[in-house]
Amino acid sequence: MRAADGPVQVRAVGEELGLEVTVRGKLEPLRAKMTKLADRGWLHKRPDGRFAARSQA
């Protein structure tokens, strides 16, 4: 997240982690984890669905 130039989509994070991003079911657990991190204040979830590191928000 911090290496990105700005807010990123879950798909981009999945690609970076080596997940199979063409299958939606593979991204949903990652989306849930990122949403949980946003709820805890570690990430910022933007209204357009992208995520950013809290310092970039």
N, C-alpha and C positions, 0 to 999 in steps of 0.2 A: 504494500500500500504506500509506504513512504517513498519508494523508488519511482512511483508513477509521477508524471508531470501534473496530474490533477485528479479529479474524481474518476473512478473506474467502474465499469460494469462487472457484475458477477462473472460473466463469461470470460472477461479478460483475466480475472484472478484465477479462474479454473484452468485456463490455458497455461498460465505461468506455473501452476502447480502440477500440470501434466494430467489433468482430468479429461475425460472424454466429453467435450463440450457440445457435441452434436446430439447427445441424448439428454433431454431436459431433466430426467430423473436423477442424473448424476450431479446436476447443478443445484437442485433444490436443497439438499442438505447443507451445501456451502452457503447458499442464500440465507438459510435459517441461522447458521453460525454467525454470519456477518451481521444479520439483524440483531442477534443477541448481543454481539459486541457493541453495536450502536446503542442499544438500550442501556448498556452498562457504561457508556461514555467513552469507549476506546475508539470508536469510529463515528463518523457523521454520515447519516443516511439522508441524501438529498431527495426532494420531492420527485425528481425524475427517475428515482430508483438506483442511481449510482451512489457509490460509497467513496468517502475520502478519509484519510487519516485525520484525526481530530485537530492536529496543528494546521492543516490546510483548510479547515472548514470556516 
